[in-house]
Structure formats: C-alpha cells, structure tokens
C-alpha cells in the first residue's frame, strides 16, 4: 500500500473517509453540505459518533464514510491503529482500491502521542489490516480479496515527523506481515530447510550487520542436543538450529529464542481432530524471531541481538520418540518424556542452554506457542508472560500495551518450581504434581527456567499467534504475534 500525505483531501480517490469525535458539535467541516444529513442521522439514532461506528453516504456522486472517533479523552495508540484499520476494511468492503481521509489531521493534537508515534500507529493499522494471504487462491477467488493500493492522508502541518513515524510503522507492520506469511504457509511448504532459506535471504540484505550460523544434524548430535533431536526423530525433514546474529552495537546481546516446530502432530500422544489441523502454526515463535531481526536490521536499532530458532517436526514413525523415553539435554540434565505432545519445551531447552553457554547474553526472551492451556486462560488477545525478573516482565508488558501485541504476567510462585521434577530423571516434560494438568502454562515456563542459569529471562507463551476469528485490524489466521511486542520492547529499552 502506498501511503501519501497532502494538505487537503484528495477528491479523486475512490473513497473519502472523515471522522468526528463525540464532542464535535459542528458537522459542517470539511463538507458543509453534509452537516444537515449527518445531524438528521444522529437524531434518528442511525449514527452516534461512538468509537468505530460507520455511517455511509454519498457526496457529489462520491462514496463517503463517516467514522466515529469516540471520546477524545479515551483515544490511545491502539485505538489509532483500529481507526486506520477500519478505514482500510471499509474501503475493501466497498470493493474500492484507494481512499483519502482526514483521520490523521483530526487526531493530531487530540491523541496522547506525538506526531511521530501517530504516524507509526497509523501505518501499523493501515498495513496490518490490508494484509491478505492469497498465494493459493484462483483468479476468481482473488477478486474478493483485493487489497487497498493507496491511502492519502490529509496533513496540514510540516509532515517530517509524521512521515518518519509512518516509515517506522511500515517496517514494523511489514515484518509482522512477513511472519504472518511464514505461519500461514502450509506445513508441506514450510519445513526447517524453508526457514533456513528465509533466514539466509534476510541475512543477505544486511551482510555487514547480520550473520547466520546453521547447526545441522551431525553438529547437533556432536553437541548433545538430544532434546531437540528426540522431537525430530520421527520426521523425514532434518532438525536444525539457526542462529541469526544482528550486530547493531557491541554491547552484551539480547537473545530471542523462538520455538520452530513446523508441524506438531503430538507424536505418539497424537493430537485429536479440531486441534491438529492448525498445527502448522507451531513455528510461530521462530517466525516471530525472524520477523523481529528483520525489522531490527531495517530500523538500524543500536542493539546486539541473537535470534535462535530450533527447527523440527513432531511426527510419528517407527523411530519416533515414545512416552517414557529419557533424553539428555545440551546442559546435561536428563528429561523423561511424560508426553510426546509437550515437545516445544524440549527443543527450547537445548536452544536456551546453548545460547547462554556460547553467547553469554544479558537477557534471554523465548517466544513459543507452548501450551493450549494459555489459550484457555487468556483467549487469543494476550500472550502469557512469566519469569522471575520483575523489571524485565514489566518492560515487556509495557511494550505489549504500547504495541497492541499484548502480554499478561502470570504468577511464577516458588510453590511451582518443583512441579517439573522427575522421579527417575532430573526433569519430566509434564508436571508430576496433582493430576498433571494444573497451571499448564506456568509449569511449562518452570521447565524452561531450568535451562537458564545466569541471564535475565522471560518466557512468552504466544496464545494469540493464530486466530480462528477476525478482529479489528488482524484477519483470521496468523497474527504475527511476538514481532510487535519485541520491537517495541527493543525501542523502549
């Protein structure tokens, strides 16, 4: 989508979109001839100017949408994204390709953000809502999935800061959409080799700042990454560990570790129908790490980042891992496989221990579609966040609120810390307390914590990585969860 700014509304666009706050008593601007119709619609309760409400009409044979902006005091960055998302969805619904709007001009000075952040939020709302995954659609189906080609935003002030924000927002949104593409692709396309090639393409665009290291089967065996290798034992595709290093500074690195199970059958603890069909999304953590590193390089962040992605498939054949097996992880701890469907924590265990050992990062944040229990607890609109470093958790939570890619801190009490202890091994990959399913997201985090010794660590359980519904500016399917929260965290800290 092309995003341009002009001092006046462009009446040559396919659609005109204007906004009014609830407090606005004068409806004659920018179109005096609209005032009486709009006042009548308000009296008849056809339109109230409440947030997100849309009134459709025509002006001199030009289709026009009036968008309710709600109360000025309730406006925030997330509502700005949602408003620009509604502008795009309204244009799509009308089967039009361009619109001109006074939204940016109207929000300027009323939003609790500066001009740069207003531009950033606007671009995110525009580009995230314009996303379609259409690669496998026929021409006939594509006709109903046309994207908006141009948004013309009225802006009467000097546009420099606003345009800078638009540029940053574009990079963040496009990196998020890049991750959405990876996750939406079927598992017969996306495997460990596909993701390796995606990482190579990102690294090739920034050769002076990005370096990719790939550990293949023989190297993983030599290093003793048996937790990762055990999960992949039933797959025809090779296990890999990708390390994509971004050197935007010489400081101690921040490591981002993303779960990359390209399809999760559950193994011998096979997932049932209604759950197994979407398990191509189990590499969302690795996809989010790739998207974050991509955005960091394009933004030129002054950070030293290590993106670590353990990649595998959890499949079933004669060589596949079995319940009751015991494996030894990279750090020497032994793990009994209480359930083959608790596989994400196994591959992350090796990756976490390896990155801490080899790179000594100051901070490690792992991102994973780790547990269905997190969706039960929080639904799709927030990730679960846990760890023991309260300052780090609050920084990440704040980044989630700022970005709209939210996270909620779950308790990590001392009472939970022995719930993953094994009886004939150091650890079990499912809880050995109670009935085994209590506090499932938290006990998954407890397991991961056993593989980080010195670094400040946090765990994000990405319950919102793949939605069965459309919501605001995010369509059904992959959301790119993890990218925006991590970029905002890195920008804020």
C-alpha positions in Angstrom: 0.0 0.0 0.0 1.2 3.5 -0.9 0.8 6.0 1.9 1.0 9.7 1.0 0.3 12.9 2.8 -1.5 16.0 1.3 -2.6 19.3 2.9 -6.2 18.8 1.5 -8.5 15.8 1.0 -7.9 14.3 -2.4 -11.4 14.1 -4.0 -10.0 11.9 -6.9 -9.6 8.9 -4.6 -12.2 6.1 -4.8 -13.5 6.8 -1.3 -13.5 9.7 1.1 -13.3 8.9 4.9 -13.8 11.6 7.5 -14.1 11.4 11.3 -15.9 13.1 14.1 -15.4 12.9 17.9 -18.5 12.6 20.1 -17.7 16.1 21.4 -17.8 17.7 17.9 -21.0 19.8 17.6 -20.1 21.3 14.2 -20.5 18.8 11.4 -20.0 21.3 8.5 -16.3 20.7 8.2 -14.9 19.6 5.9 -18.1 19.4 3.9 -20.9 22.0 4.7 -23.4 20.1 2.6 -23.0 17.0 4.8 -24.0 18.8 8.1 -27.7 18.6 7.8 -27.8 14.9 6.7 -25.4 13.9 9.5 -27.4 15.8 12.1 -30.5 14.1 10.9 -28.8 10.7 11.1 -27.7 11.4 14.7 -31.3 12.5 15.7 -32.7 9.3 14.2 -30.0 7.3 16.0 -28.5 6.0 12.8 -25.1 7.3 13.8 -23.8 8.4 17.2 -20.1 9.1 16.6 -19.2 6.3 19.1 -15.8 4.8 18.5 -15.6 2.7 15.4 -19.1 3.4 14.2 -19.5 3.9 10.5 -22.1 6.0 8.5 -22.1 5.6 4.8 -23.4 8.1 2.3 -22.6 9.9 -1.0 -21.3 13.4 -1.7 -21.4 14.6 -5.3 -21.6 11.0 -6.5 -18.5 10.2 -4.4 -18.9 7.4 -1.9 -18.1 8.8 1.7 -17.7 7.1 5.0 -18.1 8.9 8.3 -16.2 7.3 11.1 -17.0 7.7 14.8 -13.9 8.6 16.8 -15.4 8.2 20.2 -14.4 10.5 23.1 -11.2 12.5 22.8 -10.0 11.5 26.3 -10.3 7.8 25.5 -8.1 7.9 22.5 -4.8 6.0 22.6 -2.3 4.4 20.2 -4.2 1.1 19.9 -7.4 3.0 19.0 -5.5 4.9 16.4 -4.5 1.6 14.8 -8.0 0.4 15.0 -9.4 3.5 13.3 -7.0 3.3 10.4 -7.7 -0.4 10.2 -11.4 0.4 9.9 -10.6 2.9 7.1 -8.9 0.0 5.2 -11.7 -2.5 5.9 -14.3 0.0 4.8 -12.5 0.5 1.6 -12.2 -3.2 1.0 -15.9 -3.8 1.8 -16.8 -1.2 -0.8 -14.6 -3.1 -3.3 -12.6 0.1 -3.8 -8.8 0.5 -4.0 -7.9 4.0 -2.7 -9.2 6.4 -0.1 -8.4 9.9 1.1 -9.1 10.7 4.8 -8.8 13.5 7.3 -8.2 11.0 10.1 -4.6 11.9 10.7 -5.4 15.6 10.7 -8.3 15.1 13.0 -6.4 13.0 15.5 -3.3 15.4 15.5 -3.3 17.3 18.8 -6.0 15.1 20.3 -4.1 11.9 20.5 -2.0 11.2 23.6 1.0 10.6 21.3 3.4 12.8 19.4 3.4 13.3 15.6 6.0 10.5 15.1 4.1 8.0 17.2 0.8 9.0 15.5 2.4 8.2 12.1 3.7 4.9 13.5 0.4 3.8 14.8 -1.4 4.9 11.6 1.0 2.9 9.4 0.6 -0.2 11.5 -3.2 0.0 11.4 -3.2 0.6 7.6 -0.7 -2.2 6.7 -1.8 -4.8 9.2 -5.4 -4.5 8.1 -4.5 -4.6 4.4 -2.9 -8.0 4.8 -4.3 -10.9 2.8 -2.8 -14.4 2.4 -3.8 -15.1 -1.2 -0.9 -17.2 -2.6 -3.1 -20.3 -3.2 -6.3 -18.6 -4.5 -7.5 -18.9 -8.0 -8.2 -15.7 -10.1 -11.9 -16.0 -9.3 -11.3 -16.1 -5.6 -8.7 -13.3 -5.7 -11.4 -10.9 -7.0 -12.9 -10.8 -3.5 -9.6 -10.4 -1.8 -8.3 -7.2 -3.4 -6.0 -5.0 -1.2 -6.1 -1.3 -0.9 -3.5 0.3 -3.2 -3.2 3.8 -1.8 -4.1 5.7 1.4 -4.0 9.5 1.0 -3.8 11.2 4.5 -4.6 14.8 5.0 -1.8 16.6 7.0 -1.6 20.4 7.0 1.5 20.7 9.3 5.1 20.1 8.3 5.0 16.4 7.6 8.6 15.4 8.6 7.9 13.9 12.0 4.6 12.3 10.9 6.3 10.7 7.9 9.2 9.5 10.0 6.6 7.7 12.1 4.9 6.3 9.0 8.3 4.9 8.0 8.9 3.1 11.3 5.4 1.8 11.4 5.7 0.5 7.9 8.8 -1.5 8.8 7.2 -3.0 11.9 4.0 -3.9 10.1 5.7 -5.4 7.1 7.9 -7.5 9.4 4.8 -8.7 11.2 3.1 -9.5 7.8 6.3 -11.3 6.8 5.9 -13.6 9.9 2.2 -14.0 9.1 3.1 -15.3 5.7 5.5 -17.8 7.2 2.9 -19.1 9.7 0.0 -19.1 7.1 2.0 -21.3 4.7 1.1 -25.0 4.9 3.5 -27.5 6.6 4.2 -29.2 3.3 5.9 -26.0 2.2 7.4 -24.7 5.4 10.0 -27.0 7.0 13.4 -26.5 8.5 15.1 -26.0 5.1 12.4 -23.4 4.1 13.0 -21.4 7.3 16.8 -21.7 6.8 16.4 -20.2 3.3 14.2 -17.4 4.7 16.9 -16.5 7.3 19.5 -16.6 4.5 17.6 -14.0 2.5 17.2 -11.7 5.5 21.0 -12.0 6.3 21.9 -11.4 2.6 20.2 -8.0 2.6 22.3 -6.8 5.6 25.6 -8.5 5.2 27.6 -6.1 7.4 25.2 -6.5 10.4 23.7 -9.9 10.1 25.5 -13.3 10.3 23.7 -16.6 10.1 25.0 -19.8 11.6 23.3 -23.1 10.9 23.8 -26.2 13.1 22.8 -29.3 11.2 22.1 -32.9 12.3 25.7 -34.0 12.7 26.6 -30.9 14.7 23.5 -31.2 16.9 24.5 -34.8 17.7 28.0 -33.8 18.5 26.8 -31.0 20.8 24.5 -33.4 22.6 21.2 -31.6 21.7 19.3 -34.8 22.3 16.1 -33.0 23.5 15.8 -31.3 20.1 16.8 -34.4 18.1 14.4 -36.6 20.1 11.4 -34.5 19.0 12.5 -34.7 15.3 13.3 -38.4 15.4 10.0 -39.3 13.6 10.4 -36.7 10.8 11.7 -37.1 7.3 13.0 -33.5 7.4 16.2 -32.6 9.2 16.4 -30.8 12.5 18.3 -27.6 12.5 19.4 -24.8 14.9 19.5 -21.4 13.3 21.5 -18.6 15.0 20.9 -15.2 13.3 23.1 -12.6 14.9 22.4 -8.8 14.5 25.3 -6.6 15.5 23.8 -3.1 15.8 26.0 -2.5 18.8 29.0 -4.0 20.6 27.1 -4.4 23.9 26.1 -7.6 25.6 23.4 -9.3 23.5 19.8 -9.8 24.0 18.9 -13.4 22.9 15.5 -14.1 21.3 14.7 -17.8 21.2 11.7 -19.0 19.1 10.1 -22.4 19.0 10.1 -23.7 15.5 8.0 -26.9 15.2 7.0 -26.7 11.6 4.2 -29.3 12.2 3.1 -30.8 15.5 1.2 -34.0 15.3 1.6 -34.5 19.0 3.8 -37.5 18.4 2.5 -40.8 19.9 0.3 -38.7 22.2 -1.5 -37.7 19.0 -3.5 -34.5 18.8 -7.2 -35.1 18.2 -9.3 -33.7 15.3 -10.2 -30.0 15.8 -6.7 -29.4 17.3 -4.3 -31.0 14.9 -5.4 -29.1 11.7 -3.8 -25.8 12.7 -0.5 -27.2 13.9 1.4 -25.7 11.1 1.4 -22.6 13.4 3.7 -24.3 15.9 6.7 -22.5 14.4 5.2 -19.1 15.2 7.9 -18.4 17.8 10.7 -18.9 15.3 8.7 -16.9 12.7 8.4 -14.0 15.2 12.2 -14.1 15.9 12.9 -13.9 12.2 10.4 -11.0 11.8 11.9 -9.2 14.8 15.5 -9.5 13.5 14.4 -8.4 10.0 12.7 -5.2 11.5 15.7 -4.5 13.8 18.1 -4.5 10.9 15.8 -2.3 8.7 15.3 0.1 11.6 19.0 0.2 12.3 18.5 -0.5 16.0 21.5 0.1 18.2 21.2 -3.4 19.7 23.2 -6.6 19.8 20.7 -9.4 19.1 21.0 -13.2 18.9 18.0 -14.8 17.2 17.9 -18.5 18.0 15.5 -20.9 16.2 15.4 -24.6 17.0 13.6 -26.2 14.0 12.0 -29.6 13.7 8.8 -31.6 13.1 7.0 -33.7 15.7 5.9 -36.7 13.7 5.2 -40.4 14.2 7.1 -43.3 12.6 9.0 -46.3 13.9 11.9 -44.2 15.0 9.8 -41.5 16.8 10.2 -40.6 20.4 8.0 -42.6 22.8 6.3 -41.7 26.1 8.7 -42.9 28.8 11.9 -42.3 26.9 14.7 -40.4 28.6 16.9 -37.9 26.8 19.9 -35.9 28.0 19.8 -32.2 27.0 22.7 -29.9 26.0 23.3 -28.8 29.6 23.5 -32.4 30.8 20.1 -32.6 32.5 18.0 -35.7 31.9 14.4 -35.5 30.9 11.7 -38.2 30.9 9.2 -37.9 28.1 5.9 -37.9 30.1 4.0 -36.8 27.0 5.3 -36.5 23.4 3.0 -33.5 22.8 4.9 -31.4 25.3 7.7 -31.1 22.7 8.2 -27.3 22.4 9.8 -27.1 25.8 12.2 -29.8 24.8 13.6 -28.1 21.7 13.7 -24.7 23.6 15.6 -26.4 26.4 18.5 -27.2 24.2 18.4 -23.8 22.5 18.2 -21.8 25.7 21.1 -23.7 27.3 23.2 -23.4 24.1 22.7 -19.6 23.6 23.5 -18.9 27.2 26.6 -21.1 27.1 28.0 -19.8 23.8 27.0 -16.1 23.8 26.5 -15.1 27.5 23.6 -12.8 26.8 22.4 -10.3 29.3 18.8 -11.1 28.6 17.0 -14.1 27.1 13.4 -13.9 25.9 11.8 -17.0 24.5 8.7 -16.9 22.3 6.6 -20.1 21.8 3.2 -21.4 21.0 3.9 -23.6 24.1 0.5 -24.5 25.6 -3.1 -24.8 24.8 -3.6 -24.0 28.5 -2.6 -20.4 27.8 -5.5 -20.0 25.3 -7.8 -21.5 27.9 -6.6 -18.9 30.4 -6.3 -15.8 28.3 -8.0 -16.4 25.0 -6.4 -15.0 21.8 -5.9 -11.3 22.7 -2.9 -11.6 25.0 0.2 -13.8 25.4 1.1 -15.3 28.7 4.3 -13.8 30.2 6.3 -15.3 33.0 9.7 -15.4 34.8 11.3 -14.1 38.0 12.8 -10.8 36.8 10.0 -8.4 37.7 11.6 -5.4 36.0 12.1 -7.3 32.7 8.5 -8.6 32.9 7.1 -5.1 33.4 9.2 -3.8 30.5 7.8 -6.4 28.2 4.2 -6.0 29.4 4.5 -2.2 28.8 5.8 -2.9 25.2 2.8 -5.1 24.7 0.4 -2.4 25.8 2.2 0.2 23.6 2.2 -2.1 20.5 -1.2 -3.7 20.9 0.6 -7.1 20.8 -0.3 -7.6 24.5 1.1 -9.9 27.2 -0.3 -10.6 30.7 2.1 -11.6 33.6 1.2 -15.0 35.1 2.3 -15.9 38.6 5.5 -17.8 39.0 5.4 -18.6 42.7 8.1 -20.6 44.4 5.4 -23.2 45.0 5.5 -24.2 41.3 9.3 -24.6 41.0 9.5 -28.3 41.7 6.4 -29.3 39.7 8.5 -30.5 36.7 11.0 -32.6 38.8 11.4 -36.2 37.6 11.4 -39.4 39.6 13.9 -41.4 37.6 15.3 -38.4 35.7 16.2 -34.8 36.6 13.1 -33.5 35.0 9.8 -34.7 33.4 8.4 -32.7 30.4 5.0 -32.7 32.0 4.0 -31.9 35.6 4.5 -34.6 38.2 2.2 -32.9 40.7 -1.5 -33.3 41.2 -3.3 -34.6 38.1 -0.6 -33.2 35.9 -2.5 -30.6 34.0 -2.9 -27.9 36.6 -1.3 -24.5 35.8 -0.2 -25.9 32.5 1.2 -22.7 31.0 3.1 -21.9 34.2 4.6 -25.3 34.6 5.8 -25.2 31.0 7.6 -21.9 31.9 9.0 -23.6 35.0 10.5 -26.3 32.9 12.2 -23.8 30.6 13.6 -21.9 33.5 15.7 -24.9 34.4 17.8 -24.3 31.3 18.8 -20.7 32.0 21.3 -20.1 34.8 22.6 -16.5 34.7 20.8 -14.4 32.2 17.8 -12.3 32.9 15.0 -14.4 31.4 11.4 -14.2 30.4 9.0 -16.6 28.6 6.2 -15.5 26.2 3.5 -18.1 25.5 2.0 -16.9 22.2 -1.6 -17.8 22.7 -2.6 -15.3 20.0 -0.4 -16.5 17.2 -3.2 -18.0 15.1 -6.8 -16.7 15.4 -9.9 -18.6 14.3 -11.7 -15.3 14.0 -11.1 -11.8 12.5 -10.7 -9.0 15.0 -10.1 -5.3 14.3 -7.0 -4.9 12.1 -6.0 -8.6 12.2 -7.6 -11.1 9.9 -8.4 -14.7 10.7 -5.2 -16.9 10.7 -1.7 -15.9 11.6 -1.3 -12.6 13.5 2.5 -12.3 13.7 2.2 -12.3 17.4 5.6 -11.6 19.1 7.1 -9.3 16.5 5.5 -6.0 17.5 5.9 -6.6 21.3 9.6 -7.4 20.8 10.3 -4.4 18.5 8.6 -2.1 20.9 10.5 -3.6 23.8 13.8 -3.0 22.0 12.8 0.5 21.0 11.7 1.4 24.6 14.7 -0.1 26.4 
